[in-house]
């Protein structure tokens, strides 16, 4: 029997039936490869950090072996695939998971064991729960308690969390693992905890990634002021209370693009908290005057810093979270200010869309980035601090001057997406006044995977990057 030749129409019809299945199989295979890479990376990082403090301190940049170029029109679909693979890998990772939240009134709690390499015998108990009737994704508040007996402080944190008028919301209320003169919320083991919290919370569909807040009272005020500056690219707003860090420990510039509330009693003289809060107020006011708006005309330094008349160390704590909750993070600011400082000997290797591949020196580095009309301008400076005021009783360095010198010898990766530039047009990058790049940027799977591992943030799966030396 002789077969009739297949018509063009029939061939096209059959190809349309087959091609989607082939494409689907290829897509599933690629997702499986990405998920495998994510899981292996997470497992390696987990094992390394358990072994050695240095492995946590020296967090080297990632370079995924996934060299696949992506068309601009396919960026959104590929970003979703990458994020889904990241979530699946995290769910598969063998670790202590974040408690499933119930009503905060029930006091649901669990514990995380922190690496002994970072702090011996460190177990972090925490409450985690929700308030009010859920309406889609919820804001998440991280509350840090004061330095009294830790069990009592933790219980007080739960009571206050239920009292504050910020529902519907989620609360993570940790208890500090160890007590004593040398245990603080900003030390390495706690940095491990905060990054674990961010990583696990951001894959939870109940959490609004653009409404994360950190605040605390007394010792928690000091801690939340430092964390506000160190992790500023994650927070929508921060609210230290009854604290007062010297600004070397919490550079104000990093808090551009977020809300910042700071309330201290005007008569809270312990460790000069009122004076240091005032210095913070002056610094924020000065920053606002010098840079009132970002490139895209957004207010840069929205803040409320008040010394409350007649108050000492105890103030009205109810004022902070309702103010914080008004803020939503801008995940893609076109003006970024970042003083890359160390906290307990460790520095971040990424901030917003910037990633440090090699530092120009051991000094602090200050980055100023502005993006306008597909032109990325970055100034990089070495920063030197000089103490200009030191009190005599405790030796606290109260006030500083800073000097800046143009940095040389560093390497920087600048992540880009459609919200920051037009990926269909050439991008120009100028560093310290010198043009170092000008061409159309090619989106790639590698950039999406690298940025996902770096930031573990659904809004920062960047499709493209430019790497520059200066």
N, C-alpha and C positions, 0 to 999 in steps of 0.2 A: 504494500500500500504506500502510495507516494504522499508525503506530507506537503501540505501547501505552505508556501513561504509565509512567515509571520509578518503581519502588517506593522507599519511604523506605529500606528495607534496602539496596537496590542503590546508592542515592545515597550512603549513609553508607560503604558498602564502597569505592566509587570515590573518595570524598573521602579516605579513609584511605590509599588508594594514592597519591594526588596530593600531599597535604599534606606528607608527609615529604620528597618530592623538592624541593618549593618551599622548605621550611624549610632543607634541606641547601644549596640554591643560595644562599639568603639568607645562611646562615652562612658559606659559602665566600667570598661577595662581601665580607662584613664582615671576615673574616680577611685577605683580600687588601688591603683598605683600611688595616687596622692595620699589616700588614707593610710596605706602601708608606710609611706615615708613619714607621715605625721606621727604614727604610732611608734615607729622606731626612734624618731627624734625625741619624743616625749619620754620613752623608756630610757634612752641613753642619758638624757638630761637628769632624769630622776635618779638613776644609779650614780652618776657623777656627783650630784649634789649631796648624796648620802655619804660619799666617800670623803669629800674634801671641801673645806671652806673656800679654797682658791677656785674651785670649779664653779661655785656660785658667784663669787666676786668678779671673776674674769669671764663674763658672759659674752662669748665671741659671736660675731654675726653669722647668720646661716646663709648657705648657698646651695639650694636644692638642685639635684641633678635632673631637672625636668625642663629641658630646652624645647618648649613648644610655643611657637608664635601664635597670637590670637588676633583675629580681626576685630576692629573697633566695634562693629555691630554685634559681635558675640561676647563682648566683655561681661555684660550683666549676667548672662547665662552661665559663663565659666566661673565668675565670682561666686554664684550660688552653689555650683558644684564643689568648689574648693571649701567653702564654709561648711557645707553639709559633710564633706569628708573630714574636716577638722572636728566637728561635733561628734561624728561617729568614732573617730580615733580616741577622743577624750573619754567618751563613754566606755570604750573598750579597755582603756588604761586601768591597770590594777592599782588603786589608790583609795584613800579615805575620801568618800564623796561628800559633797555639801548636802546637809540634811534637807529632806523634802519639807517645805514650810507648811505649817498649820497656823492657826491663830496665835499671835504673839502672847495673848493672855494665857495660853496653856503652858507657856514656858518650855517649849520643845528645845532640847539641847543635845549636843554631841561634842566630840573632841577630835582634834587633829594632832598627831604626833609630828613635831618639827624635827628637822635633821639634827642629830647630835653633833655633827660637824660644825653647826652654826651656834648651837647653844645646848649644853648638856642638860638632860632631864627636862626637856621643854615639851610640855603638853598644853595645847591651847583649847580649853573648853569654850564653847560659844552657844549662845541662844540664836535661833534663826526662826523667824515667823513673820506672818503678814498681819496687817491691820486694815479694817474696813472691808467694804465689798469690792472685790476685784473688778476693775474696768479695763480689760486689756492688759498690756504690759505695765508693770508697777515700778515706781522709783525705789531704789535701794539705798538705805542709810547705813553707813558704818559708824558705830558709836564707840568711842574710846573712853574708858573710865579713869578715875583719878588714882592717887598713889596711897590711899588708905588700905586697910586689910582687904586683900583681893577678893575674897568670897563676898564680903559685905558690899564692896564697890560694884561687883558684878550683879548682885541682886538689886542694888540701887539703879543700875543701868537698865535692867529689865523693867522696873517700876516706872522709870522716866520714859523709856521707850513707849510704854503703853499710855502714858499721860500726854505726850506731845501731840499737838493737833496737826498732823500731817498725813492722815489716812486719805485714800488707800495707799499703802506703802509696804515695803519689806524692810526688816531690820536684821542686821548682823551685829551681835553684841558679844565681843570676845572677852575672856578673862585673861589677864597677862599671865604667862606661864610661870614666871618666877618673880619673887619680890626682892627688894633690896636696893641699895644705892646705885647699882650699876645696871639695872634692868629698865629699859625704855621701849616705847612703842615703835621706835624707828630703827632698832637694831636689826642685824642681818636675819635672825630667825623669824622676826616679825615681818620683814620684807618678803621672805619666802611665803609667809601666811597670806599677806595682802595680794601677792601675785597669784597665788593659788585661788584665793577668793575671786579675784577678777576673772581669771581664766575659767573657773567653773561657773560663776554667775553669768558670764556673757554667753555661754552656750545654753542657758536656761530660757526657754520661751516666755517665762513669767517676768523676766527682768528687762526693763527698758535700758538699753546700753547707753543712751544719751541722758539718763537721769540717775547718775550715781553721785552720792554725797558723802563727805567725811566730816565728822565733827567730834568734839570731845570736851571734857571739863578738867581743869587743873592739869595734872600730868597728861591727861588726854587732850587738853588744849595745846600743850607743847607738841605732843605727838601729831595731832591733826594739822597744826601749822606746818610742821616739817613735811608731812605726807602730802599736804596741799600743793607745795612747791615741787616736790620730787616726782609725784605722779599727776601733775596738773592736766596732762592730756587725756586723762580718764574722767576727771570730775566735771560735773556741771557746776558745782559750787562747793565751798568748804566753810566750816564755821567753828573755829577754835573759841573756847570760852575760858576765862580766868587763867590764861597762860601768858606767854610773852617770851618768844625766842629772840635772841640776837639775830639780826637779819642775815648774817653770814650763814646761818643754819637753814634759812628758808628764803632764798632770793625772791623779791617781789615780782620781778619781771616775768618769771615763769607762770605767774597767776594771771597774766593777760588772757583774755578770752573765757574767763570763768567768773562766777560770782564769789565774793569773799566777804564774809561777815566775821567780825572779831569784837567780842564784848568782854570787858574786864571792869571790875570795880575801880572807881577812881581812887579809893583808899586802900587798894590791894597792894601793899608795899613789899610783901614777901618776895624775895629774890628780884625786887625791882620790876614786878610784873606790870604795874601801872606805867612806869617810865618806858619799858620796852614796848608795851602796846601803843603808847603815844608815838614812839619812833616808827613803828610799823604804819601808823596812821599817816604820819608825815611823808613816809616813803611812797605809800599808795597815792596820796594826794599829788605828790610831785610827779609820779609816773603818769597819772591821769592828765595832768596839765601838759606834760611834754608830748604825750601821744594819746590824745583823746579818742581817736578813731582808727580802726584798721583800714587797710587798703579798700575793702569793700564796705566801708562806712559804718561798721559796727562799733559800739563802744568797747574799748579795750580793757579798762580797769574799773569795772563796776564793783563798788565796795561799800560796806557799812561798818565803820570801825568807831566804836564809842567807848569812852570811859564813863561808866554809870555813876552819877553823883550819889554820894553817901553810902556806896556799897564797898564792902571789903572783899574777902575771897568768895563769899557766897553771893550769887546774883540770881536774877530770874532766868532760869535756863529755858523757859518755854518760848523765848523770843526767837530762837535761832532757826529751828527746822521749818516753820511756816515761811520764813524769808528765803531759805535755801531752795525750797520746793518750786519757787517761781522760775528757776533757771533750767534751761535745757542746753546741753553741751552742743557747741559748734564743733563737729568732728573735723571740719576742713577749713580752718582759719587761713586767710591769705596773708595775715601778718603773724609771724611766730617769733617769740622772744624766748630764748632758752639759755640760762646759765647752767652749764653741765657741771654740777657740783657732786661731791661724794657724800654719802650718808653711811656712817659706820664703815668707811673704807671702800665702799662700792659706788659705782656710777652707772647710770642708765646708758644703754647703747642706742636708744631711740627715743624720740620725742615728737609727737604729732607725725609729720611725714618725713622727718629727718632721721637718718641712721648713721652713726659714727662707725666708719670702717677702720680708721686709724686716727688717733688723736695727734694734734700737732706738738704737744708737749705734755708733761706731767701736771702743768698748771690747770686751773679751771679754764674752761673755754666758754666764750659767750657767742651765741649765734643770733643774728637778726635776719629774718627772711621775709621778703615781700614778693607777692606774685600779682602781676598786673598785665593783662593783655598778652598772655603766653610768655612773659618775661619773668624769670625767677632771679631775683637779686638777693645775694647772701653776703653778709659781712661776718667774718670770723675773727675773734680777738682772743688773745690771752688776757686773763684777768688776774690782777694782783690786789690783795687786801692789805690795808694797813690799819691797825687799831688806833683810834684817836681818843677813845674814852674807855677806861677800865676802872671798875670800882675796887676798893681795897680789901673789903672784908672777905669776899668769896673769890676774888680774882676774875669775876665775870667781865668779858670783853663786851662792852655795851654798844659801842658805835664804831663804824669803820668808814674809811674812804676807799674808793676803788680806782685803780688806774688800768688803762687798756692799751694794748699794743697789738698791731696787726699780726695774726697768727700765720705761720708758714709750716708746710710739711705734713699737713693732714689730708685725709681722704674722707669723702662724705658721699653717702647715697641719698638722693632726693627722690622719694616716691611721689608719683603723680597719678591723678585720676581725672575723670571728666568734670568733677566739681572744681578742680583747681586750674585746669588748662583745657584748651580744645585739642584733643588728641589727633584731630585730623589736620592740624596745622603745625608748622615748625615751632619748637620750644627753644628759647634762648636762656642759658644759665650764665649769670655773671657773678663771680666770686671775688670779693675784695677789689672790685672795680675792673676786673679783667674777664672778658668773655671766654668761657671755657667750653661752651657747647652751643651748637645751633643746628638742629635738624628735627625732622618728625620722629617722635618717640614711638617705638614699636611695642605694643602690649605683649606680654608673655605670661605663660603659666608660671614660670620660675619666680617672677616678681610677686605674683599673687600668693604663692606658697611661702616665699621668704617673708613677706610682710605679715602674713597670717601667723606664722610661728613667732615672729618678733613681737607683735602687738596683741595677739589672740583677741581681736576686736572685730565684730562683724562689719563695722563701718570702715575698717582699715585693711581690707583685702585689696591692696593697690595693684592695678593692672600693669603699671609701667614704672620705670625708674631711670634716673640719670646718675651715673657715678662720676664724681669729679675729684681731682687732686688740686691742692693749692699750696 
